Amino acid sequence: MGSPPEHFPQVSIKLAYDIDSIYVLFHVVDRYVISTVNNYQGPVFQDSCVEFFFTPGLNCGLSYFNIEINCGGTMLFHWHPDGEEIVKIPFEDAKKIEIVGSMPKIVYPEITEPITWTIAYNLPFDILQKYCTEMAQPSKNTIWKANFYKCADKSSKPHWLTWTKVNYPEPQFHLPEYFGTLIFE
């Protein structure tokens, strides 16, 4: 999206699943790391943040979830039903997600030297099914559409990185038509 950023962190993502949950792991080799937002549903994308946007099955149209977690482990979690108003997932549901990170909740002042940080979490399927009744339970050859992002809007070196190319002139992650394909094994 747009011009390549001056600072380009290296990000690796791993997914796994079992009968109850999908598991997500982000590994980030970074600099200019900051984390000041520590309230659920706060603007975590302003901090050093990793994001998983996904449509859980091919019968969901352009509906999608977005989970955004800053390096301190604070989350924003929304459901975007196609053509309807955004649903902010209530904390009562979101608290079932176990988040583990390698950084403290607050990182301030910004860390400007190289550092590696991680965020890992489980995402129980019962949460997803509550909002998306057409969710396809992962099994061999199940297809979801998704994109993964790394951003830091308010760091001293802002950047917006994507797994699958988003053909848009400025940073905009909420474009499910650009999601890539996940095929479960």
C-alpha positions as semicolon CSV with decimal commas, in nm:
position;residue;x (nm);y (nm);z (nm)
1;M;0,000;0,000;0,000
2;G;0,154;0,325;-0,107
3;S;0,529;0,378;-0,099
4;P;0,757;0,130;0,082
5;P;0,815;0,249;0,440
6;E;1,151;0,369;0,567
7;H;1,131;0,110;0,848
8;F;1,035;-0,240;0,730
9;P;1,007;-0,492;1,018
10;Q;1,042;-0,863;0,945
11;V;0,726;-1,051;1,048
12;S;0,657;-1,424;1,059
13;I;0,314;-1,573;1,126
14;K;0,217;-1,927;1,217
15;L;-0,133;-2,071;1,249
16;A;-0,251;-2,400;1,396
17;Y;-0,590;-2,532;1,495
18;D;-0,765;-2,803;1,691
19;I;-1,131;-2,884;1,746
20;D;-1,183;-2,582;1,976
21;S;-0,960;-2,297;1,857
22;I;-0,728;-2,148;1,604
23;Y;-0,385;-2,049;1,738
24;V;-0,197;-1,749;1,603
25;L;0,170;-1,662;1,656
26;F;0,337;-1,344;1,533
27;H;0,718;-1,313;1,553
28;V;0,841;-0,958;1,481
29;V;1,199;-0,838;1,430
30;D;1,148;-0,467;1,481
31;R;1,272;-0,123;1,588
32;Y;1,089;0,193;1,696
33;V;0,859;-0,013;1,919
34;I;0,595;0,160;2,127
35;S;0,288;0,050;2,324
36;T;0,079;0,307;2,511
37;V;-0,280;0,184;2,459
38;N;-0,384;-0,056;2,735
39;N;-0,765;-0,056;2,721
40;Y;-0,967;-0,320;2,536
41;Q;-1,103;-0,187;2,203
42;G;-0,863;0,109;2,222
43;P;-0,670;0,233;1,914
44;V;-0,397;-0,035;1,938
45;F;-0,310;0,016;1,568
46;Q;-0,139;0,341;1,672
47;D;0,116;0,133;1,865
48;S;0,349;-0,139;1,735
49;C;0,073;-0,377;1,638
50;V;-0,001;-0,704;1,457
51;E;-0,338;-0,779;1,300
52;F;-0,532;-1,078;1,168
53;F;-0,831;-0,999;0,944
54;F;-1,025;-1,300;0,819
55;T;-1,344;-1,431;0,664
56;P;-1,402;-1,772;0,826
57;G;-1,532;-1,962;0,524
58;L;-1,641;-1,911;0,166
59;N;-2,012;-1,871;0,256
60;C;-1,952;-1,549;0,451
61;G;-1,938;-1,304;0,156
62;L;-1,733;-0,998;0,244
63;S;-1,806;-1,029;0,617
64;Y;-1,492;-1,051;0,830
65;F;-1,339;-1,032;1,176
66;N;-1,044;-0,814;1,267
67;I;-0,823;-0,881;1,566
68;E;-0,557;-0,620;1,633
69;I;-0,311;-0,664;1,921
70;N;-0,034;-0,425;2,017
71;C;0,305;-0,551;2,133
72;G;0,190;-0,511;2,495
73;G;-0,095;-0,760;2,443
74;T;-0,390;-0,517;2,434
75;M;-0,659;-0,615;2,182
76;L;-0,921;-0,463;1,956
77;F;-1,173;-0,719;1,821
78;H;-1,456;-0,646;1,573
79;W;-1,699;-0,832;1,346
80;H;-1,788;-0,666;1,015
81;P;-2,105;-0,826;0,876
82;D;-2,127;-0,754;0,502
83;G;-2,327;-0,435;0,452
84;E;-2,424;-0,400;0,819
85;E;-2,299;-0,203;1,117
86;I;-1,970;-0,309;1,278
87;V;-2,006;-0,518;1,594
88;K;-1,751;-0,450;1,866
89;I;-1,705;-0,790;2,030
90;P;-1,799;-0,751;2,399
91;F;-1,528;-0,807;2,656
92;E;-1,729;-1,098;2,801
93;D;-1,658;-1,289;2,478
94;A;-1,308;-1,154;2,414
95;K;-1,180;-1,249;2,760
96;K;-1,192;-1,616;2,646
97;I;-0,895;-1,536;2,420
98;E;-0,565;-1,605;2,595
99;I;-0,294;-1,364;2,479
100;V;0,073;-1,415;2,557
101;G;0,335;-1,161;2,458
102;S;0,702;-1,098;2,519
103;M;0,680;-0,724;2,589
104;P;0,546;-0,532;2,889
105;K;0,195;-0,381;2,863
106;I;0,339;-0,030;2,827
107;V;0,647;0,039;2,616
108;Y;0,730;0,406;2,652
109;P;0,951;0,574;2,564
110;E;0,982;0,409;2,225
111;I;1,251;0,141;2,188
112;T;1,463;0,259;1,894
113;E;1,725;-0,018;1,887
114;P;1,658;-0,356;1,723
115;I;1,435;-0,588;1,926
116;T;1,237;-0,905;1,862
117;W;0,890;-0,944;2,010
118;T;0,608;-1,197;1,989
119;I;0,232;-1,216;2,032
120;A;0,053;-1,551;2,053
121;Y;-0,314;-1,621;2,119
122;N;-0,588;-1,877;2,089
123;L;-0,917;-1,787;1,925
124;P;-1,202;-2,015;2,035
125;F;-1,437;-2,111;1,752
126;D;-1,744;-2,069;1,975
127;I;-1,678;-1,692;1,980
128;L;-1,663;-1,679;1,600
129;Q;-1,976;-1,895;1,555
130;K;-2,173;-1,661;1,781
131;Y;-2,127;-1,380;1,526
132;C;-2,079;-1,572;1,201
133;T;-2,323;-1,863;1,177
134;E;-2,176;-1,956;0,834
135;M;-1,828;-2,012;0,982
136;A;-1,651;-2,310;0,824
137;Q;-1,495;-2,521;1,101
138;P;-1,132;-2,581;1,000
139;S;-1,045;-2,929;0,881
140;K;-0,841;-3,063;0,590
141;N;-0,895;-2,842;0,280
142;T;-1,123;-2,589;0,454
143;I;-1,072;-2,244;0,299
144;W;-1,079;-1,910;0,478
145;K;-0,988;-1,571;0,331
146;A;-0,748;-1,355;0,533
147;N;-0,477;-1,097;0,553
148;F;-0,212;-1,030;0,815
149;Y;-0,083;-0,685;0,894
150;K;0,192;-0,512;1,090
151;C;0,156;-0,144;1,161
152;A;0,267;0,133;1,394
153;D;0,074;0,449;1,307
154;K;0,217;0,666;1,588
155;S;0,573;0,535;1,612
156;S;0,857;0,762;1,502
157;K;0,880;0,542;1,188
158;P;0,518;0,470;1,086
159;H;0,460;0,169;0,862
160;W;0,176;-0,043;0,723
161;L;0,274;-0,391;0,601
162;T;0,054;-0,664;0,452
163;W;0,084;-1,037;0,383
164;T;-0,132;-1,018;0,071
165;K;-0,096;-0,711;-0,148
166;V;-0,366;-0,447;-0,102
167;N;-0,400;-0,243;-0,420
168;Y;-0,492;0,084;-0,252
169;P;-0,298;0,413;-0,263
170;E;-0,295;0,475;0,114
171;P;-0,302;0,256;0,426
172;Q;-0,639;0,080;0,445
173;F;-0,668;-0,271;0,587
174;H;-1,049;-0,299;0,584
175;L;-1,070;-0,426;0,227
176;P;-1,171;-0,796;0,233
177;E;-1,167;-0,811;-0,146
178;Y;-0,784;-0,818;-0,113
179;F;-0,768;-1,101;0,141
180;G;-0,551;-1,398;0,046
181;T;-0,647;-1,764;0,074
182;L;-0,581;-1,987;0,377
183;I;-0,618;-2,360;0,311
184;F;-0,618;-2,570;0,627
185;E;-0,426;-2,898;0,630
